Amino acid sequence: MNVRRVNRERYDEYWRSYKVQPPETWSQWMVIKDLIGGRCLEIGPGTKPKIPVKGNYFLDISKEAVKQLRRLGGKANVCDLTKKLPFKNENFDLICAFEVLEHLTNDDFVLREMHRILKDKGRLVVSFPLNMGYWNEYDQKVGHVKRYEPRELGDWFKRGGFRISRYAAMEIPWPGKVMGAVLSGLPKRCQPLIVRTQKAMDMRPSSGVRRRLDFTKWKRGSEAMLAKATTGLFVLVK
């Protein structure tokens, strides 16, 4: 399976039907609002950017997402994450990448690249699915190549040049194996209906992507607190 092609084709179509929402819509805003300042970059936002669009920088695989972000004043470009990021060293104060790294076969390289272009003491905020025990067909359908194991994260981030400052579990519902197989088997013509349904679910105040997050300082044993989480969000310091 060509993961990059699957992701590009799926998300071009997806973002075409999902218009940009303000960053205050999403759970991540409660931490990002205090980090905004200087030069900010978000990688892979689609049409759900978590930083203010106007004047900020964005990279995405989807031409459709880039078109919408540019229309709203974002400095957005289509980017191939298999290559060096198109910025000079120590260029940004804040970098965000939400639900991106799990789509990449070269996540180690991309983590190092984000380190390269982030200023000293800058912040990197990332989220991604956790725990391979939740893996099923639907992960493949949406272009995932992995789910991250909490016990490995501290060392992985450290190898990339970061330390975890704080974290939060995100209660993002994920289908079980049976429902995952059903959703994966839906024909392509159902995509517009799926997008409308997803958007309606996202807009509910009780939605997992809008619910208040409880952040905790990372310390020894924190990985155990994520043992049953479907998704984790991490604030990292260079």
C-alpha positions in Angstrom: 0.0 0.0 0.0 1.3 3.4 -0.9 0.5 5.2 2.3 1.3 8.7 1.0 -1.0 8.3 -2.0 -3.8 6.9 0.2 -3.5 9.8 2.6 -3.4 12.4 -0.2 -6.4 11.0 -2.1 -8.5 10.4 1.0 -7.9 13.8 2.6 -8.2 15.9 -0.5 -11.7 14.6 -0.8 -12.4 14.8 2.9 -11.3 18.4 3.3 -13.2 19.5 0.2 -16.4 18.8 2.2 -15.2 20.1 5.5 -14.8 23.9 5.7 -12.3 25.6 8.1 -13.4 26.0 11.7 -11.9 28.6 14.1 -9.2 27.2 16.4 -11.3 28.0 19.5 -13.6 25.1 18.4 -11.1 22.4 19.4 -9.9 21.0 22.7 -6.3 21.8 21.8 -6.9 25.6 22.0 -6.9 25.6 25.8 -3.2 24.9 25.7 -2.2 26.5 22.4 -3.7 29.9 23.3 -1.0 30.5 25.9 1.8 29.4 23.5 0.8 31.6 20.6 3.4 34.3 19.9 6.2 34.8 17.4 6.4 32.5 14.4 3.9 29.6 14.5 3.7 26.6 12.2 1.1 23.8 12.0 1.9 20.6 10.0 -1.0 18.6 8.6 -3.9 20.7 9.8 -6.3 19.9 7.0 -9.2 22.3 7.4 -9.1 21.9 11.2 -6.3 24.2 12.1 -5.6 24.5 15.8 -3.7 27.8 15.5 -5.2 31.1 14.1 -5.0 31.0 10.3 -4.2 34.6 9.3 -0.5 35.2 9.2 0.6 31.8 10.4 2.4 29.0 8.6 0.9 25.7 7.5 2.2 22.6 5.6 -0.2 19.9 4.3 -0.3 17.1 1.9 -3.7 18.2 0.6 -4.0 20.8 -2.1 -7.7 21.4 -1.1 -6.7 22.2 2.5 -3.9 24.5 1.4 -6.4 26.4 -0.9 -8.8 27.0 1.9 -6.1 28.1 4.4 -4.6 30.5 1.9 -8.1 32.0 1.3 -8.2 32.9 5.0 -4.8 34.5 5.0 -2.7 31.5 6.0 0.9 31.1 4.7 0.1 27.6 3.5 2.0 25.2 1.2 1.7 21.7 -0.1 4.5 19.7 1.5 6.1 16.2 1.0 7.1 15.1 4.5 9.5 12.6 3.1 11.8 15.5 2.4 13.5 18.2 4.4 11.1 20.8 5.7 11.3 24.0 3.6 12.5 26.3 6.4 15.8 27.4 7.9 17.1 26.2 11.2 15.6 27.6 14.4 12.8 29.4 12.6 9.7 28.9 14.8 8.6 29.5 18.3 5.8 27.0 18.2 5.2 24.0 16.0 2.0 21.9 16.1 1.3 18.5 14.5 -2.0 16.9 15.5 -2.9 13.4 14.2 0.0 13.5 11.7 2.9 11.4 12.8 0.9 8.1 12.9 0.4 8.5 9.1 4.2 8.5 8.4 6.7 5.7 7.9 9.5 8.2 8.5 8.2 9.7 11.8 11.7 9.7 13.3 13.0 11.9 10.4 10.0 14.3 10.7 10.5 14.6 14.5 14.2 15.6 13.9 13.2 18.0 11.2 10.7 19.7 13.6 13.5 19.9 16.1 15.8 21.5 13.5 13.4 24.3 12.6 12.2 25.0 16.2 14.0 27.7 18.2 15.8 26.8 21.4 13.3 26.5 24.2 10.5 26.5 21.7 7.4 24.3 22.1 6.2 21.4 20.0 2.7 20.3 20.6 1.6 16.9 19.1 -1.1 14.4 19.4 -1.6 10.9 18.0 -3.4 7.6 18.6 -2.1 5.4 21.4 -1.9 1.7 22.1 -1.7 -0.9 19.4 -4.3 -2.9 21.2 -6.9 -0.7 19.6 -5.5 -1.3 16.1 -8.0 -2.6 13.5 -8.9 -2.3 9.8 -10.1 1.3 10.2 -6.6 2.5 11.2 -5.5 1.3 7.8 -8.5 2.8 6.1 -7.7 6.3 7.4 -4.0 6.0 6.5 -2.4 5.1 9.9 0.8 3.1 9.9 1.0 2.8 13.7 -0.5 3.6 17.1 2.1 4.7 19.6 2.9 2.8 22.8 3.0 5.2 25.9 5.9 3.3 27.5 8.1 4.2 24.5 7.3 7.9 24.2 9.7 9.4 26.7 12.8 7.8 25.1 11.5 8.4 21.6 11.0 12.1 22.1 14.4 12.3 23.9 16.1 10.8 20.9 14.5 13.5 18.8 15.8 16.3 21.0 12.7 16.9 23.1 11.5 16.5 26.7 7.8 16.1 27.6 6.6 19.0 29.7 3.0 17.9 30.1 0.4 15.7 28.6 -3.3 14.9 28.4 -5.4 11.9 27.4 -7.9 12.7 24.7 -11.1 10.7 24.8 -11.5 10.2 21.1 -13.9 7.3 20.4 -12.4 4.6 18.2 -14.4 1.8 16.6 -13.8 -1.8 17.7 -12.8 -4.5 15.3 -16.3 -5.3 14.0 -17.3 -1.7 13.5 -13.9 -0.9 12.1 -14.4 -3.6 9.5 -17.8 -2.3 8.6 -16.6 1.3 8.2 -13.6 0.2 6.2 -16.0 -1.7 3.8 -18.1 1.3 2.9 -17.9 2.3 -0.8 -16.2 5.5 -1.8 -19.6 7.0 -2.8 -20.4 7.1 0.9 -17.6 9.5 1.7 -19.7 12.8 1.6 -22.2 11.3 4.0 -19.3 10.2 6.3 -17.8 13.7 6.3 -21.2 15.3 7.1 -21.7 12.8 9.9 -18.2 13.4 11.3 -18.7 17.1 11.2 -22.0 16.9 13.0 -20.3 14.8 15.7 -17.4 17.2 15.9 -19.6 20.2 16.5 -21.3 18.6 19.6 -20.0 20.4 22.7 -19.6 16.9 24.3 -17.5 15.6 21.4 -14.1 14.1 22.2 -12.4 16.7 20.0 -14.0 19.6 21.9 -14.1 18.4 25.5 -11.9 20.1 28.1 -8.5 18.5 28.6 -6.8 17.8 31.9 -3.1 18.4 31.6 -0.6 16.7 33.9 3.1 17.3 34.4 5.1 14.4 32.8 7.0 12.3 35.4 8.2 8.8 36.0 5.2 6.5 35.7 3.1 8.9 33.6 3.0 6.4 30.8 0.9 4.1 32.9 -1.8 6.8 33.0 -2.2 6.5 29.2 -2.4 2.7 29.2 -6.1 2.8 28.2 -6.2 6.1 26.3 -7.1 6.1 22.6 -5.2 9.3 21.9 -2.6 11.4 23.7 -1.6 15.1 23.4 1.9 16.2 24.4 3.6 19.6 25.0 7.3 19.2 24.3 10.2 21.5 24.9 13.3 21.7 22.8 
